[in-house]
């Protein structure tokens, strides 16, 4: 049985976000307007995700507490689970993630899994940087990655 997906569109400091949820949890957060033509807007189903994302953008939330309904290969899911362990306001490298998975030669595969992350912001692939600390690769664009890291840095300065 296929779970129905319900959508919401929210404004954020990064522009519009398209949020999708099933009865099992959050399916995706995408930059821009990405609702399919036959998609159904259901703000009630997505209320909690929208609220938590708003709190994040306001610097009031450092950790999301949402059920996730992620679909991917076992390797992708393992990478996304590792991303969830990166502390707010911190970064790590692709090789760090590969090593934590016991696959030190899989940095490029980690990068590809990051690129396929369906739940931007909530699964914080923006916190993964090059081994030299440089901002590299982000499906939403490096300007968005920089903004997300800036939000986290700014709120840490405000609340420490």
Buried (B, 14 or more C-beta within 10 A) or exposed (E): EEEEBBBBBBEBEBEEBBBBBBEEBBBBBBBEEBBEEEBEEBEEBBEBBBEBBBEBBEBEBBEBEBEBBBEBEEBBBBBBBBBEEBEBBEBBBBBBBBBBBEBEEBBEBBBBBBEBBBBBBBBBBBBBBBEEEEBBBBBBEEEBBEBBBEBBEEBBEEEE
